[in-house]
């Protein structure tokens, strides 16, 4: 049986993602009242993962319906052009061919202006090391997608300034059946590895913040 988890975090402050200006030799300009009253920009992130319960095996790409999941995500984001490896591509091809840690960019602009080398996550680093570069992409309304290592394969990690949860939710809900159980998980409630892997010990009584999605579930 496939256990699919869409772990989301919304209303994260973009200012927290962006590195603060550290050059104190340059005078900072005082904010105007107009600047002060502007809403604080936010972003969302989505960690997309899965478990095959029979083994168990951990990793989105180990799911029997992995190709269907990728197709559903592609359908949800079909208004964007996807760049992977410096060229326009499909989501399935990008995920198959792009190495773990390399950035894939979704854009509505029809062109890709980002230096993906700067966005690359190396084996000795993590997203925290390139957060200012990710923030710059998000501020332009483009999306950033990564493959990330899982115990037995890989997962997907998606960043977006827009809250695209509803766009993702409905195509993924269509996959639900007796062999594909879908859990929507509030990432702000995932405080430990035990909570992250709740399906291994509390599948039928998921912890607070994890809700099972059924065919009839609506937002």
Long-range contacts (C-beta under 8 A, 24 or more apart in sequence): 1-52, 1-53, 1-54, 1-178, 1-179, 1-180, 1-181, 2-50, 2-51, 2-52, 2-53, 2-63, 2-64, 2-65, 2-179, 2-180, 2-181, 3-50, 3-51, 3-52, 3-53, 3-181, 3-183, 3-199, 3-203, 4-49, 4-50, 4-60, 4-63, 4-65, 4-69, 4-172, 4-175, 4-180, 4-181, 4-182, 4-183, 5-47, 5-48, 5-49, 5-50, 5-51, 5-182, 5-183, 5-185, 5-199, 5-210, 6-46, 6-48, 6-168, 6-169, 6-172, 6-182, 6-183, 6-184, 6-185, 7-46, 7-47, 7-48, 7-49, 7-185, 7-186, 7-187, 7-190, 8-44, 8-45, 8-46, 8-47, 8-165, 8-184, 8-185, 8-186, 8-187, 9-44, 9-45, 9-46, 9-186, 9-187, 9-188, 10-42, 10-44, 10-163, 10-165, 11-42, 11-44, 12-42, 12-43, 12-44, 12-45, 13-40, 13-41, 13-42, 14-40, 14-41, 14-42, 14-43, 14-135, 14-138, 14-139, 14-161, 15-40, 15-41, 17-43, 17-131, 17-132, 17-134, 17-135, 17-138, 18-131, 18-132, 18-135, 18-136, 19-131, 19-132, 19-135, 41-139, 41-161, 42-161, 43-135, 43-138, 43-159, 43-160, 43-161, 44-159, 44-160, 44-161, 44-162, 44-163, 44-164, 44-165, 45-157, 45-158, 45-159, 45-160, 45-187, 46-156, 46-157, 46-158, 46-159, 46-160, 46-164, 46-165, 46-168, 47-148, 47-155, 47-156, 47-157, 47-158, 47-187, 48-73, 48-155, 48-156, 48-157, 48-158, 49-150, 49-155, 49-156, 50-155, 51-197, 51-199, 51-200, 53-199, 53-203, 56-200, 57-151, 57-152, 57-153, 58-150, 58-151, 58-152, 58-153, 58-197, 59-150, 59-151, 59-152, 59-153, 59-154, 59-155, 60-150, 60-153, 60-154, 60-155, 60-156, 61-153, 61-154, 62-152, 62-153, 63-180, 64-179, 64-180, 65-175, 65-180, 67-92, 68-175, 69-172, 69-175, 70-95, 72-168, 72-171, 72-172, 72-174, 72-175, 73-156, 73-168, 73-171, 73-172, 75-171, 76-164, 76-167, 76-168, 76-170, 76-171, 76-172, 77-106, 77-143, 77-164, 77-167, 79-108, 80-106, 80-107, 80-108, 80-143, 81-106, 81-107, 81-108, 81-109, 81-110, 82-106, 83-107, 83-112, 86-112, 86-116, 95-147, 95-156, 98-147, 99-147, 100-146, 100-147, 100-148, 100-149, 100-154, 101-146, 101-147, 101-148, 102-146, 102-147, 103-144, 103-145, 103-146, 104-144, 104-145, 104-146, 105-137, 105-142, 105-143, 105-144, 105-145, 106-142, 106-143, 106-144, 106-145, 107-140, 107-142, 107-143, 108-141, 108-142, 109-142, 114-142, 119-144, 121-146, 127-157, 134-159, 165-219, 166-219, 169-213, 169-219, 172-213, 173-213, 173-215, 173-217, 176-213, 176-214, 176-215, 181-212, 182-212, 182-213, 183-210, 183-211, 183-212, 183-213, 184-210, 184-211, 184-212, 184-213, 185-209, 185-210, 185-211, 186-210
